């Protein structure tokens, strides 16, 4: 989002999953009460998968047209390119503080995006607040990478002396 500089992370196994991720972004935005302007443009890079009929269909379903960004202009992708710089920095902090290996980078990327959405300051507001109009709520935020105990429901336990919980690592909320 160019106005609020808010971004969402969708780890994808293949680039061909991009249209589905863009569609998920549109749906999540509507649920959050964000009005994506009709008649707007869905900007993308010049890769083949992003110029596909599927991507055109996603834009059309949301009353947008699809366009290509200026590929070789140094300021053309500046807003989106800065995401990769600040997101990686926040991910490194999460891994350094927790000791969780980088094989869990998908999870740390999603958590870093949530942290940046709720804590960066742009004229006294967070990017999430600029995007949705709702103030950031950090009451549900938990420490990423810390030890957690997930309680097993009673029906899942075989007998009464079986442990009531399973020890694990907090990798954030499920998407």
C-alpha positions, 0 to 999 in steps of 0.5 A: 500500500503506497499511502500507508507503507503497510505490507503483508507477507505471503510465503509462496512455494512457487511464483505461479501462486502469486495470483492466489496471494494477491486475491487473498490480500484483496479479501483480507483488506475487505475484511479489515474494512479497507476500501481498495478504490474501484478503478485503481491499478494493481501494479506488478513487476514485469515477470511473466507470471505477474503478467498472466491472465490469472493476474488480470482476472484477480484485478478485474474481480476487484474492479481494478486494472493491472499495470506494470511498474517502471522497471528501470527507473530508480524511484519506480519501485522504491516503496516496495523495494524498501520493504525487503530492506526493513523486513530482513533487518527485523527478521534478523533481530527475531532470530538473534533474540530467540535462537530459532534457526533460519529454516523458519524464515517464513514464520519470522517474515510474517511476524516481522511484518506484523511488528513493523505494521504495528510499531513503525511511526509515520506522522504519529500513526502506524502503517496499519492504522493509516491503512485501516483507520484502527489503532494498533492492538498489541495485547495479543502479541506474543514473544516470537521464538519463546518456549510455549506449552500447548495444552492437549484437550481432554479427549486427546489424552489416553489416560489421566497421567499423560502430560496435559501439554506439549512443549514447543516454540512460538512461531506466531499466529496461523495465517 
